[in-house]
Amino acid sequence: MKVIDEILNEWSFRCHDGIVDLNDPKKKAILEEILKELNIDFLEQIKEEQLEEEITEDSSLASVSQNELEKLKNVFNNKKFQEEYKKYLTLFHYFSPNALGEISEVILTNLINRYGGDIQADHTGGSQGLDDIKLKDGTKISVKTTSTERPIGLGTSIKADRDDIKIVNYFKKKNNIGKDESFTSTDPIKSIPTEIKSEIDKRLDAIIRKISGEGEEKEFFLWVEKINTNKILSALRIHILDFNKELAKNLLEDSYLYITEGEAWGVKDGDGRVLIQADKKGKNLNITKNFIDKLYKEQKPDLIQIINPEEVQDILTQQIIIKDKVSSNFFTALDMIYDDIFKKINI
């Protein structure tokens, strides 16, 4: 800060030993004399300079983040990208409609490289890291592909079962709740006593790391939302989000813990909508669409239409025929791929 530096230099110059000290009455008097000579509102000037620095720093960081975000959004809004992605995902949907996670990552990586121009990517899923796709510039992307109505599974926690039991027992005992009764806290999570909140924070912090990356590393969270109509995959939305850790943390701190009939707990907002799904099977890092909508109220990603609503009934009546055709053609293609690659290298 220019003003502070100038004042400190002058103050140090006038002190006999060159050392400034507010606890020394004589040296403090020298500082007051300097401020009087300058005839400025010292504290107000400091505030203005601090604000200028913060705005400059925040704008710089925001512009970098926004540039990366916009580049990715442009790729996903590319019509050719969308045509290819919906084509591939539609075919795989007939094999395993509820388990398209890793194949979706592979397809996305391939299409980013095909239509991303200078944006190129590697598929890193399965490496036990948080990210699933890594761009050549170092940007990491965590990818999840689920239906709108299903929880977005972020993984498991090693200590999940033991911690869940401890938390559930604490609240049931405190509120005199029976073993097979459900319960929702009337106090926000931030008001929970430290001895039990530290256990709750383990899960909340794990979720935040899953969606925003470890430490200061840059990571985007990408959710491919599958929209089903009468169990038919009819559309997709690709949400690509630059999660702010503090916003996510504050949202959860201001929300409410709920207990199920068993030994599981989750998080609801003030309107009773589930943000973190309760699950006693160890899959306790499950968030919901409500969680994403709550943080990003303004974002409305484009709908990638796969099947028009009026065509759904036609597909339902021909479902068996379609599945048989997809299956037979798919295995014919696999045979061709195997022969083309592996037989040429004598494996």
C-alpha positions in Angstrom: 0.0 0.0 0.0 1.5 3.3 -1.1 0.2 5.5 1.8 1.2 3.1 4.5 4.7 2.5 3.0 5.3 6.3 2.8 4.2 6.9 6.4 6.2 4.0 7.8 9.3 5.2 6.0 8.9 8.7 7.2 8.1 7.6 10.8 11.2 5.3 10.8 13.4 8.1 9.5 12.3 10.4 12.3 12.8 7.9 15.1 16.3 8.1 16.6 16.9 4.4 16.3 14.9 3.8 13.1 12.5 1.5 14.9 8.7 2.3 14.9 6.8 1.4 18.1 3.2 2.4 18.9 3.8 1.4 22.6 6.5 4.1 22.9 4.7 7.5 23.8 7.5 9.5 22.1 7.4 7.5 18.9 3.6 7.5 18.9 3.7 11.4 19.1 6.0 11.4 16.0 3.4 9.3 14.1 0.6 11.7 15.1 2.6 14.6 13.9 3.2 13.0 10.5 -0.5 12.2 10.1 -1.3 15.8 11.0 1.1 17.1 8.4 -0.3 14.9 5.7 -3.8 16.2 6.5 -5.5 13.0 5.3 -8.0 10.5 6.8 -5.4 7.8 7.3 -7.8 5.0 8.2 -10.2 5.8 5.3 -7.2 5.8 2.8 -6.1 2.4 4.1 -9.6 1.0 3.6 -9.8 2.3 0.0 -6.5 0.8 -0.9 -7.4 -2.5 0.6 -10.6 -2.5 -1.3 -8.8 -1.8 -4.6 -6.4 -4.6 -4.0 -9.1 -7.1 -3.1 -11.2 -6.2 -6.2 -8.1 -6.5 -8.5 -7.1 -9.8 -7.0 -10.7 -11.2 -7.0 -11.2 -10.1 -10.6 -8.0 -11.7 -11.8 -8.9 -15.0 -10.2 -12.5 -14.8 -11.4 -11.5 -14.1 -15.0 -9.1 -17.1 -15.1 -11.8 -19.4 -13.6 -14.5 -17.9 -15.9 -12.3 -18.4 -19.0 -11.8 -22.1 -18.2 -15.5 -22.5 -17.5 -16.6 -20.8 -20.7 -14.2 -22.8 -22.9 -15.7 -26.0 -21.5 -19.3 -24.8 -21.9 -18.6 -23.9 -25.5 -17.4 -27.4 -26.2 -20.5 -28.9 -24.6 -22.8 -26.5 -26.5 -21.3 -27.6 -29.8 -24.1 -29.2 -31.8 -21.8 -31.9 -33.2 -20.6 -32.7 -29.7 -24.2 -33.0 -28.5 -25.2 -35.2 -31.4 -22.3 -37.6 -30.8 -22.7 -37.7 -27.0 -26.4 -38.4 -27.0 -26.0 -41.1 -29.7 -23.4 -43.0 -27.7 -25.0 -42.6 -24.3 -28.4 -43.7 -25.8 -26.9 -47.0 -27.0 -25.1 -47.8 -23.7 -28.3 -46.9 -21.8 -29.9 -50.0 -23.2 -27.2 -52.2 -21.5 -27.0 -50.6 -18.1 -29.3 -47.6 -17.5 -28.2 -47.0 -13.9 -24.4 -47.6 -14.4 -23.1 -45.3 -17.1 -20.4 -43.6 -14.9 -17.1 -44.6 -16.4 -18.3 -45.1 -19.9 -19.7 -41.6 -19.8 -16.3 -40.2 -18.7 -14.6 -42.1 -21.6 -17.1 -40.7 -24.1 -16.8 -37.2 -22.8 -13.0 -37.3 -23.0 -13.0 -38.6 -26.5 -15.5 -35.9 -27.6 -13.6 -33.1 -25.9 -10.6 -34.1 -27.9 -12.7 -34.4 -31.1 -14.5 -31.0 -30.8 -12.5 -29.0 -28.2 -10.0 -27.5 -30.6 -7.0 -26.4 -28.4 -8.7 -28.0 -25.3 -7.4 -31.6 -25.1 -8.1 -34.1 -22.3 -7.0 -37.4 -20.7 -9.3 -39.8 -19.0 -8.0 -40.4 -15.4 -11.0 -42.2 -13.9 -10.2 -45.3 -11.9 -6.8 -43.9 -10.7 -8.3 -43.4 -7.2 -8.0 -39.6 -7.5 -10.9 -37.2 -7.2 -10.8 -36.2 -10.8 -12.0 -38.3 -13.8 -10.9 -36.1 -16.7 -7.8 -33.9 -16.8 -7.3 -31.2 -19.4 -3.8 -30.6 -20.9 -3.6 -27.2 -19.1 -4.0 -29.0 -15.8 -7.7 -28.3 -15.2 -9.3 -31.3 -13.4 -12.9 -32.4 -13.9 -14.9 -34.7 -11.6 -17.7 -36.3 -13.6 -20.9 -38.0 -12.4 -23.7 -39.3 -14.6 -27.1 -40.0 -12.9 -30.8 -39.6 -13.5 -32.5 -36.5 -12.1 -34.4 -38.4 -9.5 -31.5 -40.4 -8.2 -28.8 -39.4 -5.7 -25.5 -38.3 -7.2 -23.1 -40.8 -5.7 -19.7 -39.2 -4.9 -18.1 -42.4 -3.4 -17.8 -43.9 0.1 -16.1 -43.1 3.4 -14.0 -45.7 5.2 -15.3 -44.8 8.6 -18.8 -44.2 7.5 -20.6 -46.9 9.4 -19.0 -46.3 12.8 -19.4 -42.5 12.6 -23.0 -42.8 11.4 -23.9 -45.0 14.4 -22.3 -42.5 16.8 -24.1 -39.5 15.3 -27.5 -41.2 15.0 -27.3 -42.6 18.6 -26.3 -39.1 19.9 -29.4 -37.4 18.4 -31.8 -40.1 19.2 -30.8 -40.2 22.8 -30.8 -36.4 23.1 -34.3 -36.1 21.6 -35.7 -39.3 23.2 -36.3 -40.8 19.7 -36.9 -44.5 19.3 -34.7 -46.8 17.3 -37.2 -47.1 14.4 -38.3 -43.4 14.4 -37.1 -40.7 12.0 -36.1 -37.3 13.1 -35.1 -33.8 11.7 -33.1 -31.4 13.8 -34.7 -28.0 14.5 -31.3 -26.4 14.9 -28.9 -25.8 12.0 -25.7 -27.9 11.7 -23.5 -24.9 12.7 -25.3 -24.9 16.1 -24.5 -28.6 16.9 -22.1 -29.1 19.9 -18.4 -29.5 18.9 -18.0 -33.1 20.2 -20.5 -34.5 17.7 -20.2 -31.8 15.0 -16.5 -32.9 14.4 -17.9 -36.3 13.3 -20.5 -34.7 11.0 -17.8 -32.4 9.5 -15.8 -35.4 8.3 -18.6 -36.3 5.9 -19.4 -32.7 4.9 -15.7 -31.9 4.2 -15.3 -35.1 2.2 -18.3 -34.1 0.0 -16.8 -30.6 -0.5 -13.5 -32.1 -1.5 -15.2 -34.4 -4.0 -16.9 -31.5 -5.8 -14.2 -28.8 -5.6 -10.9 -30.6 -5.4 -8.1 -31.0 -2.8 -6.4 -28.0 -1.4 -6.0 -25.1 -3.8 -6.0 -27.2 -6.9 -8.5 -26.2 -9.6 -11.2 -28.7 -10.2 -14.6 -28.5 -11.8 -17.6 -30.7 -11.0 -19.5 -32.0 -14.0 -22.9 -33.6 -13.6 -24.5 -35.2 -16.6 -28.2 -35.2 -15.7 -30.2 -37.9 -17.4 -33.9 -37.1 -17.9 -36.2 -40.1 -18.2 -39.7 -40.2 -19.5 -41.5 -43.4 -18.6 -38.1 -45.0 -18.0 -36.9 -44.0 -21.4 -33.8 -41.8 -21.7 -35.4 -38.7 -23.3 -32.9 -35.8 -22.7 -29.6 -34.8 -21.0 -28.3 -31.7 -19.3 -24.6 -31.2 -18.7 -24.0 -29.1 -15.6 -20.4 -27.9 -15.4 -19.8 -26.1 -12.1 -17.0 -24.2 -10.5 -17.8 -24.9 -6.9 -16.9 -22.4 -4.3 -15.8 -24.2 -1.2 -16.9 -21.5 1.2 -20.4 -21.2 -0.4 -20.8 -25.0 -0.3 -19.6 -25.1 3.4 -22.0 -22.3 4.4 -24.9 -23.9 2.7 -24.4 -27.1 4.6 -23.7 -25.3 7.9 -27.0 -23.5 7.6 -28.9 -26.7 6.8 -30.4 -29.3 9.0 -29.5 -32.9 9.9 -32.1 -35.6 9.6 -32.1 -39.2 10.9 -33.9 -42.1 9.2 -35.6 -45.1 10.8 -32.3 -47.0 10.7 -28.8 -45.8 11.5 -28.4 -43.3 8.7 -28.3 -39.5 8.6 -28.4 -36.9 5.8 -28.9 -33.1 5.4 -32.0 -31.1 4.4 -32.5 -27.4 3.7 -34.9 -25.1 5.5 -37.7 -26.2 3.2 -37.2 -29.8 4.0 -35.6 -30.7 0.7 -32.8 -33.3 0.9 -29.4 -32.0 0.0 -27.3 -35.0 1.2 -29.0 -38.4 1.0 -29.1 -40.6 4.1 -27.6 -44.0 3.4 -26.4 -46.6 6.0 -24.7 -48.8 3.4 -21.5 -46.8 3.3 -22.5 -44.7 0.3 -22.6 -41.6 2.5 -21.3 -39.1 0.1 -24.5 -38.9 -2.0 -25.7 -35.4 -2.9 -28.9 -34.5 -4.7 -30.1 -32.2 -7.5 -31.4 -29.9 -4.8 -27.9 -29.4 -3.5 -26.7 -28.3 -7.0 -29.8 -26.2 -7.6 -29.4 -24.5 -4.2 -25.9 -23.3 -5.0 -26.5 -22.4 -8.6 -30.0 -21.0 -8.8 -29.3 -19.0 -12.0 -27.7 -21.7 -14.0 -29.9 -23.3 -16.6 -27.9 -25.6 -18.9 -29.3 -26.4 -22.3 -31.5 -29.4 -22.7 -30.0 -32.0 -25.1 -33.1 -33.6 -26.5 -32.7 -37.3 -27.3 -36.3 -38.4 -27.9 -39.3 -36.1 -28.3 -42.1 -36.7 -25.8 -44.5 -37.9 -28.4 -42.1 -40.6 -29.5 -41.7 -42.2 -26.1 -44.8 -44.4 -26.4 -43.6 -45.7 -29.8 -40.3 -46.7 -28.2 -42.0 -48.4 -25.3 -44.1 -50.6 -27.6 -40.9 -51.6 -29.5 -38.6 -51.8 -26.5 -37.8 -55.6 -26.9 -37.1 -55.2 -30.6 -34.8 -52.2 -30.0 -32.9 -53.9 -27.2 -32.3 -57.0 -29.4 -31.1 -54.9 -32.3 -28.8 -52.8 -30.1 -27.4 -56.0 -28.5 -26.8 -57.9 -31.7 -25.2 -55.0 -33.6 -23.1 -54.0 -30.6 -21.5 -57.5 -30.3 -21.0 -57.5 -34.1 -19.1 -54.2 -33.7 -17.1 -55.6 -30.8 -16.0 -58.7 -32.9 -14.8 -56.3 -35.6 -12.9 -54.2 -33.2 -11.2 -57.2 -31.6 -10.3 -58.7 -35.0 -8.9 -55.4 -36.2 -6.8 -54.7 -33.2 -5.8 -57.9 -31.4 -5.5 -60.4 -34.3 -3.1 -58.0 -36.1 -0.7 -58.1 -33.1 -1.1 -61.9 -32.5 -2.6 -61.7 -29.0 
